[in-house]
Amino acid sequence: MAKTKKLLHNLQIQAGCFLILLIFSACNNASDTTSQTKNIDSASTPSKEKQAKSIATITKNDSISIWVYNYTTSTPIKNKEAKPELLTPQKIIDFINSNNPSVHLDLIKISNDTIFVKIKESTFLTQQMGSTGADEYMSVTTFTFTELKGIKYVNYDFEEGDHANPGTYSRNYYLERNN
């Protein structure tokens, strides 16, 4: 029974991720189906050797997400350009929440270069996604929020758990921790 629930939950997460990707694809009407190396953000993959390894670890057909997680480097990589004028904090939150129904974000406020969000019920994120799943969620969410004009930091408020910690995160945090 527990395995069935876990499998059902994993399928829900995958369906949610697909929906998020679909929503973000609406942000960019350009059709670029050439090589994925063209879309990889150079800040997160400093060498061509790392780029080649990165391509092998992401979904080949992902044309919706702005950022995708690279399991080799444990960092998000740019997958698609977004039109900044179409992005709003609420659109990003709605997109993230629709793809992750077990982790619900609420916008608290924006102050200067920081967006503040709260996860009221964080058990799934902190206890059930595992370390890699929680890292993927936090890092991709951080990179996505920092697509907003003027936003450099994301402050997460939630109850700490085994796999995720609340606090303020930036792109640099994720890029520098691996160096």
C-alpha positions, -999 to +999 in steps of 0.1 A: +000+000+000+028+024+009+046+017-023+014+023-043+010+057-026+046+066-032+043+056-069+011+076-073+027+106-056+057+103-079+034+102-109+016+133-096+049+152-093+060+142-128+026+154-142+030+186-123+065+191-137+052+186-172+025+212-166+050+237-153+071+232-184+040+237-206+032+270-189+067+284-193+067+274-229+039+300-234+063+326-222+085+322-253+070+318-288+104+313-305+109+278-318+145+268-312+149+231-316+185+230-325+212+218-301+207+220-264+242+233-259+229+266-274+205+269-244+228+260-216+237+289-193+275+294-194+275+305-157+265+271-146+287+251-170+321+267-171+337+243-196+328+226-228+336+193-212+310+200-185+285+210-211+289+177-229+283+158-196+253+181-188+235+172-220+236+136-211+218+142-178+188+163-189+157+154-207+163+158-244+127+169-252+123+195-224+113+226-243+092+242-216+113+248-185+134+279-182+157+260-159+163+223-155+184+204-130+217+189-140+222+158-118+259+156-127+268+191-114+239+195-090+230+229-104+203+242-127+211+249-163+194+273-186+170+255-209+150+283-224+149+321-226+119+337-209+104+371-218+109+391-187+080+413-194+057+382-192+070+370-159+054+381-126+060+367-091+024+353-090+028+336-125+060+319-113+044+308-080+013+294-098+036+276-123+057+261-095+027+251-074+009+235-104+040+213-110+046+205-073+012+199-057+028+185-025+049+216-020+028+248-020+045+282-021+029+314-010+042+349-018+049+369+013+065+400-001+092+415-023+117+438-007+145+454-027+163+425-045+147+397-025+114+378-029+100+362+003+080+330+000+066+306+026+059+269+025+033+262+052+035+225+050+071+215+042+071+178+052+072+165+016+100+189+007+121+183+038+114+146+046+101+128+015+117+141-016+152+130-006+183+152-007+185+154-045+148+160-050+148+188-024+180+203-039+164+202-074+133+219-061+151+246-042+177+254-068+154+254-099+129+275-079+156+299-069+169+303-105+134+307-118+125+334-093+157+353-101+145+355-137+123+383-124+137+418-130+157+431-100+154+398-080+187+383-069+177+364-037+149+341-026+140+338+011+123+306+019+103+303+052+094+267+062+101+242+090+136+228+086+139+191+079+164+164+070+167+174+033+160+211+031+167+242+052+149+276+052+169+307+045+180+331+017+194+316-015+209+330-047+222+317-079+257+323-066+251+300-036+244+271-059+271+279-084+298+284-058+291+255-035+304+231-061+337+249-066 
